[in-house]
Amino acid sequence: MFAGSEKENAKATYKGGVGFAPNLATCDNTDDVLVVDPRPGNATSNCAADNVAALDLAVSRLPGAFRRRLLVRLDGAGFSHELLEHIASGGGKRGRCWEFSVGWSCTDVEMDAIARVPKEAWQAGIDQDGEVADDTFVAELTGLLDLDAWHEKIPGLRVLVRDEPLHPRYRTRASEREKRLGRRYQLVAVNATVGQIAWLDARHRSHVHVESRIRCAKETGLRRLPSQKFTINRVWCVAVGMACDLLAWMALLALDGDLAKAEPKTVRYRLLHTAGRIVLGQRRRRLRIPATWPWADALATAFTRILALPQPG
């Protein structure tokens, strides 16, 4: 998130710009944006204190009945001992069963362990639809790594590896060994006690869905913060989160087809910015929109579905 250096807390970022390094947490079931924390630009991605605080705040915004069993998915940037211990302990609350699925760095140590995996230990990998992925394999590395320090606090920690062809777009980030082998290795740490390895790996890979929420937030106002005052910008982030939630629930309750998966720019053009009027008469409510508008039927359908929702008590 870039910003002018004169804005309060705008700092030099690791990408070479000036701005902020926000933390964002979403509910993958409904696409709700639960937390947007506009941290200073020099804040680190794996700051345990920031990540624990963001997680606890996100969980507090879930209905109480849904806080007991959670899956917390993180990319490698959010990886830290303290955060994983916090998740494994259920946030320090009794009766909670939380699982984590987080990216694990693939260093020379892990590459050496991968080279020692027996051929018979590799299983076919699957995609998000459960279909066998072409030339892709998964295995468990837990017994081939020194994880004693981790197991003291997180006894059930396991490390999984996915072996797939090295795609050209990932070549610049690949290690020399990956380039030489023409393979890409991705590691995942989990504390799940049940589930096939291929399924656990595919479950983690669906974490990329959060990228659509990040794009949505940026297109809804998070790309630029409006004020020089950090307090005002924090309020702006709350408004952005509310706007993202309204778009998410409109897609869930009122839209279908391509519009249910459309980006905010498309929804604004086709529906939200359409000229129209709500007319009251003869004890009825009518929506008047241009009949020649290509998405008039979709807008009328969405309007009808929203009106049919139960009124809040």
Secondary structure as a PSIPRED ss2 file (coil, helix, strand):
# PSIPRED VFORMAT (PSIPRED V4.0)

   1 M C   1.000  0.000  0.000
   2 F E   0.000  0.000  1.000
   3 A C   1.000  0.000  0.000
   4 G C   1.000  0.000  0.000
   5 S C   1.000  0.000  0.000
   6 E C   1.000  0.000  0.000
   7 K C   1.000  0.000  0.000
   8 E C   1.000  0.000  0.000
   9 N C   1.000  0.000  0.000
  10 A C   1.000  0.000  0.000
  11 K E   0.000  0.000  1.000
  12 A E   0.000  0.000  1.000
  13 T C   1.000  0.000  0.000
  14 Y C   1.000  0.000  0.000
  15 K C   1.000  0.000  0.000
  16 G C   1.000  0.000  0.000
  17 G C   1.000  0.000  0.000
  18 V E   0.000  0.000  1.000
  19 G E   0.000  0.000  1.000
  20 F E   0.000  0.000  1.000
  21 A C   1.000  0.000  0.000
  22 P C   1.000  0.000  0.000
  23 N E   0.000  0.000  1.000
  24 L E   0.000  0.000  1.000
  25 A E   0.000  0.000  1.000
  26 T E   0.000  0.000  1.000
  27 C E   0.000  0.000  1.000
  28 D C   1.000  0.000  0.000
  29 N C   1.000  0.000  0.000
  30 T C   1.000  0.000  0.000
  31 D C   1.000  0.000  0.000
  32 D E   0.000  0.000  1.000
  33 V E   0.000  0.000  1.000
  34 L E   0.000  0.000  1.000
  35 V E   0.000  0.000  1.000
  36 V E   0.000  0.000  1.000
  37 D E   0.000  0.000  1.000
  38 P C   1.000  0.000  0.000
  39 R C   1.000  0.000  0.000
  40 P E   0.000  0.000  1.000
  41 G C   1.000  0.000  0.000
  42 N C   1.000  0.000  0.000
  43 A C   1.000  0.000  0.000
  44 T C   1.000  0.000  0.000
  45 S C   1.000  0.000  0.000
  46 N C   1.000  0.000  0.000
  47 C C   1.000  0.000  0.000
  48 A H   0.000  1.000  0.000
  49 A H   0.000  1.000  0.000
  50 D H   0.000  1.000  0.000
  51 N H   0.000  1.000  0.000
  52 V H   0.000  1.000  0.000
  53 A H   0.000  1.000  0.000
  54 A H   0.000  1.000  0.000
  55 L H   0.000  1.000  0.000
  56 D H   0.000  1.000  0.000
  57 L H   0.000  1.000  0.000
  58 A H   0.000  1.000  0.000
  59 V H   0.000  1.000  0.000
  60 S H   0.000  1.000  0.000
  61 R C   1.000  0.000  0.000
  62 L C   1.000  0.000  0.000
  63 P C   1.000  0.000  0.000
  64 G H   0.000  1.000  0.000
  65 A H   0.000  1.000  0.000
  66 F H   0.000  1.000  0.000
  67 R C   1.000  0.000  0.000
  68 R C   1.000  0.000  0.000
  69 R E   0.000  0.000  1.000
  70 L E   0.000  0.000  1.000
  71 L E   0.000  0.000  1.000
  72 V E   0.000  0.000  1.000
  73 R E   0.000  0.000  1.000
  74 L E   0.000  0.000  1.000
  75 D C   1.000  0.000  0.000
  76 G H   0.000  1.000  0.000
  77 A H   0.000  1.000  0.000
  78 G H   0.000  1.000  0.000
  79 F C   1.000  0.000  0.000
  80 S C   1.000  0.000  0.000
  81 H H   0.000  1.000  0.000
  82 E H   0.000  1.000  0.000
  83 L H   0.000  1.000  0.000
  84 L H   0.000  1.000  0.000
  85 E H   0.000  1.000  0.000
  86 H H   0.000  1.000  0.000
  87 I H   0.000  1.000  0.000
  88 A H   0.000  1.000  0.000
  89 S C   1.000  0.000  0.000
  90 G H   0.000  1.000  0.000
  91 G H   0.000  1.000  0.000
  92 G H   0.000  1.000  0.000
  93 K C   1.000  0.000  0.000
  94 R C   1.000  0.000  0.000
  95 G C   1.000  0.000  0.000
  96 R C   1.000  0.000  0.000
  97 C E   0.000  0.000  1.000
  98 W E   0.000  0.000  1.000
  99 E E   0.000  0.000  1.000
 100 F E   0.000  0.000  1.000
 101 S E   0.000  0.000  1.000
 102 V E   0.000  0.000  1.000
 103 G E   0.000  0.000  1.000
 104 W E   0.000  0.000  1.000
 105 S C   1.000  0.000  0.000
 106 C C   1.000  0.000  0.000
 107 T C   1.000  0.000  0.000
 108 D H   0.000  1.000  0.000
 109 V H   0.000  1.000  0.000
 110 E H   0.000  1.000  0.000
 111 M H   0.000  1.000  0.000
 112 D H   0.000  1.000  0.000
 113 A H   0.000  1.000  0.000
 114 I H   0.000  1.000  0.000
 115 A H   0.000  1.000  0.000
 116 R C   1.000  0.000  0.000
 117 V C   1.000  0.000  0.000
 118 P C   1.000  0.000  0.000
 119 K H   0.000  1.000  0.000
 120 E H   0.000  1.000  0.000
 121 A H   0.000  1.000  0.000
 122 W C   1.000  0.000  0.000
 123 Q E   0.000  0.000  1.000
 124 A E   0.000  0.000  1.000
 125 G E   0.000  0.000  1.000
 126 I E   0.000  0.000  1.000
 127 D C   1.000  0.000  0.000
 128 Q C   1.000  0.000  0.000
 129 D C   1.000  0.000  0.000
 130 G C   1.000  0.000  0.000
 131 E C   1.000  0.000  0.000
 132 V E   0.000  0.000  1.000
 133 A E   0.000  0.000  1.000
 134 D E   0.000  0.000  1.000
 135 D E   0.000  0.000  1.000
 136 T E   0.000  0.000  1.000
 137 F E   0.000  0.000  1.000
 138 V E   0.000  0.000  1.000
 139 A E   0.000  0.000  1.000
 140 E E   0.000  0.000  1.000
 141 L C   1.000  0.000  0.000
 142 T H   0.000  1.000  0.000
 143 G H   0.000  1.000  0.000
 144 L H   0.000  1.000  0.000
 145 L C   1.000  0.000  0.000
 146 D C   1.000  0.000  0.000
 147 L C   1.000  0.000  0.000
 148 D H   0.000  1.000  0.000
 149 A H   0.000  1.000  0.000
 150 W H   0.000  1.000  0.000
 151 H H   0.000  1.000  0.000
 152 E C   1.000  0.000  0.000
 153 K C   1.000  0.000  0.000
 154 I C   1.000  0.000  0.000
 155 P C   1.000  0.000  0.000
 156 G C   1.000  0.000  0.000
 157 L C   1.000  0.000  0.000
 158 R E   0.000  0.000  1.000
 159 V E   0.000  0.000  1.000
 160 L E   0.000  0.000  1.000
 161 V E   0.000  0.000  1.000
 162 R E   0.000  0.000  1.000
 163 D E   0.000  0.000  1.000
 164 E E   0.000  0.000  1.000
 165 P E   0.000  0.000  1.000
 166 L C   1.000  0.000  0.000
 167 H C   1.000  0.000  0.000
 168 P H   0.000  1.000  0.000
 169 R H   0.000  1.000  0.000
 170 Y H   0.000  1.000  0.000
 171 R H   0.000  1.000  0.000
 172 T H   0.000  1.000  0.000
 173 R H   0.000  1.000  0.000
 174 A C   1.000  0.000  0.000
 175 S C   1.000  0.000  0.000
 176 E H   0.000  1.000  0.000
 177 R H   0.000  1.000  0.000
 178 E H   0.000  1.000  0.000
 179 K H   0.000  1.000  0.000
 180 R H   0.000  1.000  0.000
 181 L H   0.000  1.000  0.000
 182 G C   1.000  0.000  0.000
 183 R E   0.000  0.000  1.000
 184 R E   0.000  0.000  1.000
 185 Y E   0.000  0.000  1.000
 186 Q E   0.000  0.000  1.000
 187 L E   0.000  0.000  1.000
 188 V E   0.000  0.000  1.000
 189 A E   0.000  0.000  1.000
 190 V E   0.000  0.000  1.000
 191 N C   1.000  0.000  0.000
 192 A C   1.000  0.000  0.000
 193 T C   1.000  0.000  0.000
 194 V C   1.000  0.000  0.000
 195 G C   1.000  0.000  0.000
 196 Q C   1.000  0.000  0.000
 197 I H   0.000  1.000  0.000
 198 A H   0.000  1.000  0.000
 199 W H   0.000  1.000  0.000
 200 L H   0.000  1.000  0.000
 201 D H   0.000  1.000  0.000
 202 A H   0.000  1.000  0.000
 203 R H   0.000  1.000  0.000
 204 H H   0.000  1.000  0.000
 205 R H   0.000  1.000  0.000
 206 S H   0.000  1.000  0.000
 207 H H   0.000  1.000  0.000
 208 V H   0.000  1.000  0.000
 209 H H   0.000  1.000  0.000
 210 V H   0.000  1.000  0.000
 211 E H   0.000  1.000  0.000
 212 S H   0.000  1.000  0.000
 213 R H   0.000  1.000  0.000
 214 I H   0.000  1.000  0.000
 215 R H   0.000  1.000  0.000
 216 C H   0.000  1.000  0.000
 217 A H   0.000  1.000  0.000
 218 K H   0.000  1.000  0.000
 219 E H   0.000  1.000  0.000
 220 T H   0.000  1.000  0.000
 221 G H   0.000  1.000  0.000
 222 L H   0.000  1.000  0.000
 223 R C   1.000  0.000  0.000
 224 R C   1.000  0.000  0.000
 225 L C   1.000  0.000  0.000
 226 P C   1.000  0.000  0.000
 227 S C   1.000  0.000  0.000
 228 Q C   1.000  0.000  0.000
 229 K C   1.000  0.000  0.000
 230 F H   0.000  1.000  0.000
 231 T H   0.000  1.000  0.000
 232 I H   0.000  1.000  0.000
 233 N H   0.000  1.000  0.000
 234 R H   0.000  1.000  0.000
 235 V H   0.000  1.000  0.000
 236 W H   0.000  1.000  0.000
 237 C H   0.000  1.000  0.000
 238 V H   0.000  1.000  0.000
 239 A H   0.000  1.000  0.000
 240 V H   0.000  1.000  0.000
 241 G H   0.000  1.000  0.000
 242 M H   0.000  1.000  0.000
 243 A H   0.000  1.000  0.000
 244 C H   0.000  1.000  0.000
 245 D H   0.000  1.000  0.000
 246 L H   0.000  1.000  0.000
 247 L H   0.000  1.000  0.000
 248 A H   0.000  1.000  0.000
 249 W H   0.000  1.000  0.000
 250 M H   0.000  1.000  0.000
 251 A H   0.000  1.000  0.000
 252 L H   0.000  1.000  0.000
 253 L H   0.000  1.000  0.000
 254 A H   0.000  1.000  0.000
 255 L C   1.000  0.000  0.000
 256 D C   1.000  0.000  0.000
 257 G H   0.000  1.000  0.000
 258 D H   0.000  1.000  0.000
 259 L H   0.000  1.000  0.000
 260 A H   0.000  1.000  0.000
 261 K H   0.000  1.000  0.000
 262 A C   1.000  0.000  0.000
 263 E C   1.000  0.000  0.000
 264 P H   0.000  1.000  0.000
 265 K H   0.000  1.000  0.000
 266 T H   0.000  1.000  0.000
 267 V H   0.000  1.000  0.000
 268 R H   0.000  1.000  0.000
 269 Y H   0.000  1.000  0.000
 270 R H   0.000  1.000  0.000
 271 L H   0.000  1.000  0.000
 272 L H   0.000  1.000  0.000
 273 H C   1.000  0.000  0.000
 274 T C   1.000  0.000  0.000
 275 A C   1.000  0.000  0.000
 276 G C   1.000  0.000  0.000
 277 R E   0.000  0.000  1.000
 278 I E   0.000  0.000  1.000
 279 V E   0.000  0.000  1.000
 280 L E   0.000  0.000  1.000
 281 G E   0.000  0.000  1.000
 282 Q C   1.000  0.000  0.000
 283 R C   1.000  0.000  0.000
 284 R E   0.000  0.000  1.000
 285 R E   0.000  0.000  1.000
 286 R E   0.000  0.000  1.000
 287 L E   0.000  0.000  1.000
 288 R E   0.000  0.000  1.000
 289 I C   1.000  0.000  0.000
 290 P C   1.000  0.000  0.000
 291 A C   1.000  0.000  0.000
 292 T C   1.000  0.000  0.000
 293 W C   1.000  0.000  0.000
 294 P C   1.000  0.000  0.000
 295 W C   1.000  0.000  0.000
 296 A H   0.000  1.000  0.000
 297 D H   0.000  1.000  0.000
 298 A H   0.000  1.000  0.000
 299 L H   0.000  1.000  0.000
 300 A H   0.000  1.000  0.000
 301 T H   0.000  1.000  0.000
 302 A H   0.000  1.000  0.000
 303 F H   0.000  1.000  0.000
 304 T H   0.000  1.000  0.000
 305 R H   0.000  1.000  0.000
 306 I H   0.000  1.000  0.000
 307 L H   0.000  1.000  0.000
 308 A C   1.000  0.000  0.000
 309 L C   1.000  0.000  0.000
 310 P C   1.000  0.000  0.000
 311 Q C   1.000  0.000  0.000
 312 P C   1.000  0.000  0.000
 313 G C   1.000  0.000  0.000
